Amino acid sequence: MLRDVETAIGELIDRQGVSFIASVSEDGFPHMKAMLPPRKRVGIQEFYFTTNTSSMRVAQYRKDPKASIYFCDSRLFRGALLVGRVEVLEDPASKEMIWREGDTLYYPKGVTDPDYCVLKFVATGGRYYTDFHSQSFEIA
């Protein structure tokens, strides 16, 4: 993949206030959900999100880790689709890594709340849309 495309996608992601994340349901259909932006990202390969352990999405990822995430800039009509797999992390180090002040609004028992977990998405490839053109790419 061209380095400038990876940089452009990273900048696009960092400017968005909403992420879209998809899982595969028990009947094999994609389920898309809007979420807050990732709490942490490593390039365009690793992304970390917070969510409720008891959520439908976590149950779906545990059964089938295939996933996709999508970011778009509707003003400039640009978007990035990343495909890969999700791992549900519940270890203390992962939870502490992305914990923020104010998260007790969602997880009242704090960083050790059993209903708080981390979704780690690892991308294997994707598609980038800009200037009325699209480009597929793989991530090594």
Backbone hydrogen bonds, N-H to C=O, Kabsch-Sander energy under -0.5 kcal/mol:
donor,donor_aa,acceptor,acceptor_aa,energy
5,V,2,L,-0.6
6,E,2,L,-1.7
7,T,3,R,-2.4
8,A,4,D,-2.3
9,I,5,V,-2.6
10,G,6,E,-2.3
11,E,7,T,-2.4
12,L,8,A,-2.3
13,I,9,I,-2.6
14,D,10,G,-2.3
15,R,11,E,-1.0
15,R,12,L,-0.7
16,Q,13,I,-1.5
19,S,35,M,-2.9
20,F,70,Y,-2.0
21,I,33,K,-2.8
22,A,68,S,-3.2
23,S,31,H,-2.2
25,S,23,S,-0.5
25,S,29,F,-3.0
28,G,25,S,-2.0
31,H,23,S,-2.8
33,K,21,I,-1.9
35,M,19,S,-3.3
39,R,48,Y,-2.6
40,K,48,Y,-1.2
42,V,46,E,-2.6
43,G,41,R,-0.6
45,Q,42,V,-1.8
46,E,42,V,-1.8
47,F,121,F,-2.3
48,Y,40,K,-2.5
49,F,119,L,-2.3
51,T,117,C,-1.8
53,T,115,D,-1.1
55,S,52,N,-1.8
59,A,55,S,-1.6
60,Q,56,M,-2.2
61,Y,57,R,-2.6
62,R,58,V,-2.1
63,K,59,A,-1.3
64,D,60,Q,-2.7
67,A,84,G,-2.5
68,S,22,A,-1.2
69,I,82,L,-2.4
70,Y,20,F,-2.8
71,F,80,A,-2.1
73,D,78,R,-2.9
74,S,72,C,-0.7
77,F,73,D,-1.0
78,R,73,D,-1.7
79,G,129,Y,-2.1
80,A,71,F,-2.6
81,L,127,R,-3.0
82,L,69,I,-2.8
83,V,125,G,-2.6
84,G,67,A,-2.4
85,R,122,V,-1.9
86,V,65,P,-2.2
87,E,120,K,-2.4
89,L,87,E,-0.7
89,L,118,V,-3.3
95,K,91,D,-2.1
96,E,92,P,-2.7
97,M,93,A,-1.9
98,I,94,S,-1.0
99,W,95,K,-0.7
103,D,100,R,-2.1
105,L,102,G,-1.8
106,Y,103,D,-1.5
107,Y,103,D,-2.5
110,G,107,Y,-2.3
112,T,109,K,-0.6
113,D,110,G,-2.3
116,Y,113,D,-1.8
117,C,51,T,-2.2
118,V,89,L,-2.6
119,L,49,F,-2.8
120,K,87,E,-2.8
120,K,118,V,-0.6
121,F,47,F,-2.9
121,F,119,L,-0.7
122,V,85,R,-2.7
123,A,45,Q,-3.0
123,A,121,F,-0.5
124,T,83,V,-3.3
125,G,83,V,-1.3
126,G,137,F,-2.5
127,R,81,L,-2.3
128,Y,135,Q,-2.5
129,Y,79,G,-3.2
130,T,133,H,-2.6
133,H,130,T,-1.8
135,Q,128,Y,-2.0
137,F,126,G,-2.2
139,I,124,T,-2.6
140,A,138,E,-0.5
